[in-house]
């Protein structure tokens, strides 16, 4: 995970100018993980890691087999869900 941090160049440290521009830098940041996880926490952490890998692959991966569903398919799925959940179409979106 990257976190934006404010940093100064070495020249800005030497000059000590208050007008020196600051730059934002992406700095590697690793979230804290417990080292002594019990079995349930480890299982949940592994599930989270697997889901994160799948999400990254869907967002950034090049998968030629994936096709975006068409408008008719999405509309049919929405109508089926509305009927299945017994909700009227209120027209507010």
KESE-782164 format. One record per atom (N, C-alpha, C): residue number from 1; residue in one letter; chain; atom name; x, y negated, z negated. Coordinates in nm, 2 decimals. Each point is the difference from the previous one (the first is absolute). Example, Ala and Ser with C-alpha at 12.3 -4.5 7.8 and 13.67 -1.06 7.14 Angstrom:
+-----+---------+--------+-------+--------+--------+--------+
| num | residuo | cadena | atomo |      u |      v |      w |
+-----+---------+--------+-------+--------+--------+--------+
|   1 |       A |      A |     N |   1.32 |   0.57 |  -0.78 |
|   1 |       A |      A |    CA |  -0.09 |  -0.12 |   0.00 |
|   1 |       A |      A |     C |   0.09 |  -0.12 |   0.00 |
|   2 |       S |      A |     N |  -0.04 |  -0.11 |   0.07 |
|   2 |       S |      A |    CA |   0.09 |  -0.11 |   0.00 |
|   2 |       S |      A |     C |  -0.08 |  -0.11 |  -0.08 |
+-----+---------+--------+-------+--------+--------+--------+
END
This chain:
+-----+---------+--------+-------+--------+--------+--------+
| num | residuo | cadena | atomo |      u |      v |      w |
+-----+---------+--------+-------+--------+--------+--------+
|   1 |       X |      A |     N |   0.09 |   0.12 |   0.00 |
|   1 |       X |      A |    CA |  -0.09 |  -0.12 |   0.00 |
|   1 |       X |      A |     C |   0.09 |  -0.12 |   0.00 |
|   2 |       X |      A |     N |  -0.04 |  -0.10 |   0.08 |
|   2 |       X |      A |    CA |   0.08 |  -0.12 |   0.00 |
|   2 |       X |      A |     C |  -0.07 |  -0.11 |  -0.07 |
|   3 |       X |      A |     N |   0.08 |  -0.09 |  -0.07 |
|   3 |       X |      A |    CA |  -0.06 |  -0.11 |  -0.07 |
|   3 |       X |      A |     C |   0.08 |  -0.12 |   0.04 |
|   4 |       X |      A |     N |  -0.07 |  -0.11 |   0.03 |
|   4 |       X |      A |    CA |   0.06 |  -0.12 |   0.04 |
|   4 |       X |      A |     C |   0.06 |  -0.07 |  -0.12 |
|   5 |       X |      A |     N |   0.12 |  -0.04 |   0.01 |
|   5 |       X |      A |    CA |   0.07 |  -0.07 |  -0.11 |
|   5 |       X |      A |     C |   0.06 |  -0.13 |   0.05 |
|   6 |       X |      A |     N |   0.02 |  -0.09 |  -0.09 |
|   6 |       X |      A |    CA |   0.06 |  -0.13 |   0.04 |
|   6 |       X |      A |     C |   0.15 |   0.01 |  -0.03 |
|   7 |       X |      A |     N |   0.08 |  -0.02 |   0.10 |
|   7 |       X |      A |    CA |   0.15 |   0.00 |  -0.02 |
|   7 |       X |      A |     C |   0.07 |  -0.12 |   0.06 |
|   8 |       X |      A |     N |   0.12 |  -0.02 |  -0.05 |
|   8 |       X |      A |    CA |   0.08 |  -0.11 |   0.05 |
|   8 |       X |      A |     C |   0.12 |   0.05 |   0.07 |
|   9 |       X |      A |     N |   0.05 |  -0.07 |   0.10 |
|   9 |       X |      A |    CA |   0.12 |   0.04 |   0.07 |
|   9 |       X |      A |     C |   0.12 |  -0.04 |  -0.09 |
|  10 |       X |      A |     N |   0.12 |   0.07 |   0.02 |
|  10 |       X |      A |    CA |   0.12 |  -0.04 |  -0.08 |
|  10 |       X |      A |     C |   0.03 |  -0.15 |   0.01 |
|  11 |       X |      A |     N |  -0.02 |  -0.06 |   0.12 |
|  11 |       X |      A |    CA |   0.03 |  -0.14 |   0.02 |
|  11 |       X |      A |     C |  -0.09 |  -0.08 |  -0.09 |
|  12 |       X |      A |     N |  -0.13 |   0.04 |  -0.01 |
|  12 |       X |      A |    CA |  -0.09 |  -0.08 |  -0.09 |
|  12 |       X |      A |     C |   0.04 |   0.01 |  -0.15 |
|  13 |       X |      A |     N |   0.06 |   0.11 |  -0.04 |
|  13 |       X |      A |    CA |   0.04 |   0.02 |  -0.14 |
|  13 |       X |      A |     C |   0.12 |  -0.09 |  -0.02 |
|  14 |       X |      A |     N |   0.09 |  -0.02 |   0.10 |
|  14 |       X |      A |    CA |   0.12 |  -0.08 |  -0.02 |
|  14 |       X |      A |     C |  -0.04 |  -0.15 |   0.00 |
|  15 |       X |      A |     N |  -0.09 |  -0.04 |   0.09 |
|  15 |       X |      A |    CA |  -0.03 |  -0.14 |   0.01 |
|  15 |       X |      A |     C |  -0.09 |  -0.05 |  -0.12 |
|  16 |       X |      A |     N |  -0.08 |   0.09 |  -0.05 |
|  16 |       X |      A |    CA |  -0.09 |  -0.03 |  -0.11 |
|  16 |       X |      A |     C |  -0.10 |  -0.11 |   0.03 |
|  17 |       X |      A |     N |  -0.04 |  -0.01 |   0.13 |
|  17 |       X |      A |    CA |  -0.08 |  -0.11 |   0.04 |
|  17 |       X |      A |     C |  -0.15 |   0.04 |  -0.03 |
|  18 |       X |      A |     N |  -0.07 |  -0.09 |  -0.06 |
|  18 |       X |      A |    CA |  -0.14 |   0.03 |  -0.03 |
|  18 |       X |      A |     C |  -0.09 |   0.00 |   0.13 |
|  19 |       X |      A |     N |   0.06 |  -0.06 |   0.10 |
|  19 |       X |      A |    CA |  -0.08 |  -0.01 |   0.13 |
|  19 |       X |      A |     C |   0.03 |   0.12 |   0.09 |
|  20 |       X |      A |     N |   0.09 |   0.09 |  -0.05 |
|  20 |       X |      A |    CA |   0.04 |   0.11 |   0.08 |
|  20 |       X |      A |     C |  -0.13 |   0.09 |   0.02 |
|  21 |       X |      A |     N |  -0.02 |   0.04 |   0.13 |
|  21 |       X |      A |    CA |  -0.11 |   0.08 |   0.03 |
|  21 |       X |      A |     C |   0.01 |   0.14 |  -0.06 |
|  22 |       X |      A |     N |  -0.11 |   0.06 |  -0.04 |
|  22 |       X |      A |    CA |   0.00 |   0.14 |  -0.05 |
|  22 |       X |      A |     C |  -0.05 |   0.09 |   0.11 |
|  23 |       X |      A |     N |   0.05 |   0.12 |   0.00 |
|  23 |       X |      A |    CA |  -0.04 |   0.09 |   0.10 |
|  23 |       X |      A |     C |  -0.07 |   0.12 |  -0.07 |
|  24 |       X |      A |     N |  -0.10 |   0.06 |   0.07 |
|  24 |       X |      A |    CA |  -0.06 |   0.12 |  -0.06 |
|  24 |       X |      A |     C |   0.06 |   0.12 |   0.07 |
|  25 |       X |      A |     N |   0.03 |   0.09 |  -0.08 |
|  25 |       X |      A |    CA |   0.07 |   0.12 |   0.04 |
|  25 |       X |      A |     C |  -0.08 |   0.12 |  -0.04 |
|  26 |       X |      A |     N |  -0.01 |   0.10 |   0.09 |
|  26 |       X |      A |    CA |  -0.06 |   0.13 |  -0.04 |
|  26 |       X |      A |     C |   0.10 |   0.08 |  -0.08 |
|  27 |       X |      A |     N |  -0.04 |   0.03 |  -0.12 |
|  27 |       X |      A |    CA |   0.09 |   0.08 |  -0.09 |
|  27 |       X |      A |     C |  -0.06 |   0.13 |  -0.03 |
|  28 |       X |      A |     N |   0.08 |   0.11 |   0.01 |
|  28 |       X |      A |    CA |  -0.06 |   0.13 |  -0.03 |
|  28 |       X |      A |     C |  -0.04 |   0.01 |  -0.15 |
|  29 |       X |      A |     N |  -0.12 |   0.05 |  -0.02 |
|  29 |       X |      A |    CA |  -0.05 |   0.01 |  -0.13 |
|  29 |       X |      A |     C |  -0.07 |   0.14 |  -0.02 |
|  30 |       X |      A |     N |   0.05 |   0.07 |  -0.09 |
|  30 |       X |      A |    CA |  -0.06 |   0.13 |  -0.03 |
|  30 |       X |      A |     C |  -0.08 |   0.00 |  -0.12 |
|  31 |       X |      A |     N |  -0.13 |   0.05 |   0.01 |
|  31 |       X |      A |    CA |  -0.08 |   0.00 |  -0.12 |
|  31 |       X |      A |     C |   0.04 |   0.09 |  -0.10 |
|  32 |       X |      A |     N |  -0.03 |  -0.02 |  -0.12 |
|  32 |       X |      A |    CA |   0.04 |   0.08 |  -0.12 |
|  32 |       X |      A |     C |  -0.07 |   0.13 |   0.01 |
|  33 |       X |      A |     N |   0.07 |   0.11 |  -0.01 |
|  33 |       X |      A |    CA |  -0.06 |   0.13 |  -0.02 |
|  33 |       X |      A |     C |   0.04 |   0.06 |  -0.13 |
|  34 |       X |      A |     N |  -0.09 |   0.07 |  -0.06 |
|  34 |       X |      A |    CA |   0.04 |   0.07 |  -0.13 |
|  34 |       X |      A |     C |   0.09 |   0.12 |   0.04 |
|  35 |       X |      A |     N |   0.10 |   0.02 |  -0.08 |
|  35 |       X |      A |    CA |   0.09 |   0.12 |   0.03 |
|  35 |       X |      A |     C |  -0.05 |   0.12 |  -0.06 |
|  36 |       X |      A |     N |  -0.08 |  -0.01 |  -0.11 |
|  36 |       X |      A |    CA |  -0.05 |   0.12 |  -0.07 |
|  36 |       X |      A |     C |  -0.15 |   0.01 |   0.02 |
|  37 |       X |      A |     N |  -0.04 |   0.03 |   0.12 |
|  37 |       X |      A |    CA |  -0.14 |   0.02 |   0.03 |
|  37 |       X |      A |     C |  -0.05 |   0.14 |  -0.03 |
|  38 |       X |      A |     N |  -0.12 |   0.01 |  -0.05 |
|  38 |       X |      A |    CA |  -0.05 |   0.14 |  -0.03 |
|  38 |       X |      A |     C |  -0.05 |   0.05 |   0.13 |
|  39 |       X |      A |     N |  -0.06 |   0.12 |   0.00 |
|  39 |       X |      A |    CA |  -0.04 |   0.07 |   0.12 |
|  39 |       X |      A |     C |  -0.11 |  -0.08 |   0.07 |
|  40 |       X |      A |     N |  -0.10 |  -0.05 |  -0.07 |
|  40 |       X |      A |    CA |  -0.11 |  -0.07 |   0.06 |
|  40 |       X |      A |     C |   0.04 |  -0.13 |   0.06 |
|  41 |       X |      A |     N |   0.09 |  -0.07 |  -0.07 |
|  41 |       X |      A |    CA |   0.05 |  -0.13 |   0.06 |
|  41 |       X |      A |     C |   0.09 |   0.03 |   0.13 |
|  42 |       X |      A |     N |   0.08 |   0.11 |  -0.01 |
|  42 |       X |      A |    CA |   0.08 |   0.03 |   0.12 |
|  42 |       X |      A |     C |  -0.09 |   0.04 |   0.12 |
|  43 |       X |      A |     N |  -0.10 |   0.08 |  -0.03 |
|  43 |       X |      A |    CA |  -0.10 |   0.04 |   0.11 |
|  43 |       X |      A |     C |  -0.06 |  -0.13 |   0.06 |
|  44 |       X |      A |     N |  -0.05 |  -0.09 |  -0.08 |
|  44 |       X |      A |    CA |  -0.06 |  -0.12 |   0.05 |
|  44 |       X |      A |     C |   0.10 |  -0.09 |   0.07 |
|  45 |       X |      A |     N |   0.12 |   0.00 |  -0.05 |
|  45 |       X |      A |    CA |   0.11 |  -0.08 |   0.07 |
|  45 |       X |      A |     C |   0.03 |   0.06 |   0.14 |
|  46 |       X |      A |     N |   0.01 |   0.13 |   0.01 |
|  46 |       X |      A |    CA |   0.02 |   0.07 |   0.13 |
|  46 |       X |      A |     C |  -0.11 |  -0.03 |   0.09 |
|  47 |       X |      A |     N |  -0.13 |   0.01 |  -0.05 |
|  47 |       X |      A |    CA |  -0.11 |  -0.03 |   0.09 |
|  47 |       X |      A |     C |   0.00 |  -0.15 |   0.05 |
|  48 |       X |      A |     N |   0.04 |  -0.09 |  -0.09 |
|  48 |       X |      A |    CA |   0.01 |  -0.14 |   0.04 |
|  48 |       X |      A |     C |   0.11 |  -0.02 |   0.11 |
|  49 |       X |      A |     N |   0.11 |   0.07 |  -0.02 |
|  49 |       X |      A |    CA |   0.11 |  -0.01 |   0.09 |
|  49 |       X |      A |     C |  -0.04 |   0.06 |   0.14 |
|  50 |       X |      A |     N |  -0.07 |   0.11 |   0.00 |
|  50 |       X |      A |    CA |  -0.05 |   0.06 |   0.12 |
|  50 |       X |      A |     C |  -0.09 |  -0.09 |   0.08 |
|  51 |       X |      A |     N |  -0.10 |  -0.06 |  -0.08 |
|  51 |       X |      A |    CA |  -0.09 |  -0.09 |   0.06 |
|  51 |       X |      A |     C |   0.07 |  -0.13 |   0.06 |
|  52 |       X |      A |     N |   0.10 |  -0.04 |  -0.07 |
|  52 |       X |      A |    CA |   0.07 |  -0.12 |   0.04 |
|  52 |       X |      A |     C |   0.07 |   0.03 |   0.14 |
|  53 |       X |      A |     N |   0.06 |   0.12 |   0.01 |
|  53 |       X |      A |    CA |   0.07 |   0.04 |   0.12 |
|  53 |       X |      A |     C |  -0.10 |   0.01 |   0.12 |
|  54 |       X |      A |     N |  -0.12 |   0.06 |  -0.03 |
|  54 |       X |      A |    CA |  -0.10 |   0.01 |   0.10 |
|  54 |       X |      A |     C |  -0.05 |  -0.14 |   0.05 |
|  55 |       X |      A |     N |  -0.02 |  -0.09 |  -0.10 |
|  55 |       X |      A |    CA |  -0.04 |  -0.14 |   0.03 |
|  55 |       X |      A |     C |   0.11 |  -0.07 |   0.09 |
|  56 |       X |      A |     N |   0.12 |   0.01 |  -0.04 |
|  56 |       X |      A |    CA |   0.11 |  -0.06 |   0.07 |
|  56 |       X |      A |     C |   0.01 |   0.05 |   0.14 |
|  57 |       X |      A |     N |  -0.03 |   0.13 |   0.02 |
|  57 |       X |      A |    CA |   0.01 |   0.07 |   0.13 |
|  57 |       X |      A |     C |  -0.12 |  -0.05 |   0.09 |
|  58 |       X |      A |     N |  -0.12 |  -0.02 |  -0.07 |
|  58 |       X |      A |    CA |  -0.11 |  -0.05 |   0.08 |
|  58 |       X |      A |     C |   0.02 |  -0.14 |   0.04 |
|  59 |       X |      A |     N |   0.05 |  -0.08 |  -0.09 |
|  59 |       X |      A |    CA |   0.02 |  -0.15 |   0.03 |
|  59 |       X |      A |     C |   0.11 |  -0.02 |   0.10 |
|  60 |       X |      A |     N |   0.11 |   0.07 |  -0.02 |
|  60 |       X |      A |    CA |   0.12 |  -0.04 |   0.08 |
|  60 |       X |      A |     C |   0.05 |   0.11 |   0.09 |
|  61 |       X |      A |     N |  -0.05 |   0.12 |  -0.01 |
|  61 |       X |      A |    CA |   0.04 |   0.11 |   0.08 |
|  61 |       X |      A |     C |  -0.06 |  -0.01 |   0.14 |
|  62 |       X |      A |     N |   0.07 |   0.06 |   0.10 |
|  62 |       X |      A |    CA |  -0.04 |   0.01 |   0.13 |
|  62 |       X |      A |     C |  -0.07 |   0.14 |   0.02 |
|  63 |       X |      A |     N |  -0.13 |   0.01 |  -0.01 |
|  63 |       X |      A |    CA |  -0.07 |   0.13 |   0.02 |
|  63 |       X |      A |     C |  -0.08 |  -0.01 |   0.12 |
|  64 |       X |      A |     N |   0.04 |   0.07 |   0.11 |
|  64 |       X |      A |    CA |  -0.08 |   0.00 |   0.12 |
|  64 |       X |      A |     C |  -0.13 |   0.07 |   0.00 |
|  65 |       X |      A |     N |  -0.02 |   0.09 |  -0.10 |
|  65 |       X |      A |    CA |  -0.12 |   0.08 |  -0.01 |
|  65 |       X |      A |     C |  -0.11 |  -0.08 |  -0.07 |
|  66 |       X |      A |     N |   0.03 |  -0.11 |  -0.07 |
|  66 |       X |      A |    CA |  -0.10 |  -0.08 |  -0.07 |
|  66 |       X |      A |     C |  -0.07 |  -0.09 |   0.10 |
|  67 |       X |      A |     N |  -0.14 |   0.01 |  -0.01 |
|  67 |       X |      A |    CA |  -0.08 |  -0.09 |   0.09 |
|  67 |       X |      A |     C |  -0.09 |  -0.08 |  -0.09 |
|  68 |       X |      A |     N |  -0.01 |  -0.13 |   0.03 |
|  68 |       X |      A |    CA |  -0.09 |  -0.09 |  -0.08 |
|  68 |       X |      A |     C |  -0.14 |   0.04 |   0.04 |
|  69 |       X |      A |     N |  -0.09 |   0.02 |  -0.10 |
|  69 |       X |      A |    CA |  -0.14 |   0.04 |   0.04 |
|  69 |       X |      A |     C |  -0.07 |  -0.12 |   0.07 |
|  70 |       X |      A |     N |  -0.08 |   0.04 |   0.09 |
|  70 |       X |      A |    CA |  -0.08 |  -0.10 |   0.08 |
|  70 |       X |      A |     C |  -0.11 |  -0.07 |  -0.08 |
|  71 |       X |      A |     N |  -0.05 |  -0.11 |   0.06 |
|  71 |       X |      A |    CA |  -0.10 |  -0.07 |  -0.07 |
|  71 |       X |      A |     C |  -0.13 |   0.08 |  -0.02 |
|  72 |       X |      A |     N |  -0.04 |   0.08 |   0.10 |
|  72 |       X |      A |    CA |  -0.12 |   0.09 |  -0.02 |
|  72 |       X |      A |     C |   0.02 |   0.10 |  -0.11 |
|  73 |       X |      A |     N |   0.12 |   0.06 |  -0.01 |
|  73 |       X |      A |    CA |   0.03 |   0.10 |  -0.10 |
|  73 |       X |      A |     C |  -0.01 |  -0.07 |  -0.14 |
|  74 |       X |      A |     N |   0.05 |  -0.12 |  -0.01 |
|  74 |       X |      A |    CA |   0.00 |  -0.07 |  -0.13 |
|  74 |       X |      A |     C |  -0.14 |  -0.04 |  -0.04 |
|  75 |       X |      A |     N |  -0.08 |  -0.04 |   0.10 |
|  75 |       X |      A |    CA |  -0.14 |  -0.04 |  -0.03 |
|  75 |       X |      A |     C |  -0.08 |   0.12 |  -0.04 |
|  76 |       X |      A |     N |   0.02 |   0.11 |   0.07 |
|  76 |       X |      A |    CA |  -0.07 |   0.12 |  -0.03 |
|  76 |       X |      A |     C |   0.03 |   0.05 |  -0.14 |
|  77 |       X |      A |     N |   0.13 |  -0.01 |  -0.04 |
|  77 |       X |      A |    CA |   0.04 |   0.04 |  -0.13 |
|  77 |       X |      A |     C |  -0.06 |  -0.09 |  -0.11 |
|  78 |       X |      A |     N |  -0.01 |  -0.13 |   0.03 |
|  78 |       X |      A |    CA |  -0.06 |  -0.09 |  -0.10 |
|  78 |       X |      A |     C |  -0.15 |   0.03 |  -0.01 |
|  79 |       X |      A |     N |  -0.07 |   0.02 |   0.11 |
|  79 |       X |      A |    CA |  -0.14 |   0.03 |  -0.01 |
|  79 |       X |      A |     C |  -0.02 |   0.13 |  -0.07 |
|  80 |       X |      A |     N |   0.08 |   0.10 |   0.02 |
|  80 |       X |      A |    CA |  -0.02 |   0.13 |  -0.07 |
|  80 |       X |      A |     C |   0.03 |  -0.02 |  -0.15 |
|  81 |       X |      A |     N |   0.09 |  -0.08 |  -0.03 |
|  81 |       X |      A |    CA |   0.03 |  -0.02 |  -0.15 |
|  81 |       X |      A |     C |  -0.11 |  -0.07 |  -0.06 |
|  82 |       X |      A |     N |  -0.06 |  -0.10 |   0.07 |
|  82 |       X |      A |    CA |  -0.11 |  -0.08 |  -0.06 |
|  82 |       X |      A |     C |  -0.12 |   0.09 |  -0.02 |
|  83 |       X |      A |     N |  -0.03 |   0.09 |   0.10 |
|  83 |       X |      A |    CA |  -0.11 |   0.10 |  -0.01 |
|  83 |       X |      A |     C |   0.02 |   0.10 |  -0.12 |
|  84 |       X |      A |     N |   0.13 |   0.05 |   0.00 |
|  84 |       X |      A |    CA |   0.03 |   0.09 |  -0.10 |
|  84 |       X |      A |     C |  -0.01 |  -0.05 |  -0.14 |
|  85 |       X |      A |     N |   0.04 |  -0.13 |  -0.02 |
|  85 |       X |      A |    CA |  -0.01 |  -0.07 |  -0.13 |
|  85 |       X |      A |     C |  -0.13 |  -0.06 |  -0.03 |
|  86 |       X |      A |     N |  -0.09 |   0.01 |   0.10 |
|  86 |       X |      A |    CA |  -0.14 |  -0.05 |  -0.02 |
|  86 |       X |      A |     C |   0.00 |  -0.15 |  -0.03 |
|  87 |       X |      A |     N |   0.08 |  -0.08 |   0.08 |
|  87 |       X |      A |    CA |   0.00 |  -0.14 |  -0.02 |
|  87 |       X |      A |     C |  -0.05 |  -0.07 |   0.13 |
|  88 |       X |      A |     N |  -0.08 |  -0.10 |  -0.02 |
|  88 |       X |      A |    CA |  -0.05 |  -0.08 |   0.12 |
|  88 |       X |      A |     C |   0.11 |  -0.09 |   0.05 |
|  89 |       X |      A |     N |   0.00 |  -0.03 |   0.13 |
|  89 |       X |      A |    CA |   0.09 |  -0.09 |   0.06 |
|  89 |       X |      A |     C |  -0.04 |  -0.14 |  -0.03 |
|  90 |       X |      A |     N |   0.07 |  -0.07 |  -0.10 |
|  90 |       X |      A |    CA |  -0.04 |  -0.13 |  -0.04 |
|  90 |       X |      A |     C |   0.05 |  -0.11 |   0.10 |
|  91 |       X |      A |     N |   0.09 |   0.03 |   0.09 |
|  91 |       X |      A |    CA |   0.06 |  -0.09 |   0.09 |
|  91 |       X |      A |     C |   0.10 |  -0.10 |  -0.05 |
|  92 |       X |      A |     N |   0.04 |   0.02 |  -0.13 |
|  92 |       X |      A |    CA |   0.10 |  -0.09 |  -0.06 |
|  92 |       X |      A |     C |   0.14 |   0.08 |   0.01 |
|  93 |       X |      A |     N |   0.10 |  -0.07 |   0.06 |
|  93 |       X |      A |    CA |   0.13 |   0.07 |   0.01 |
|  93 |       X |      A |     C |   0.11 |  -0.10 |  -0.04 |
+-----+---------+--------+-------+--------+--------+--------+
END
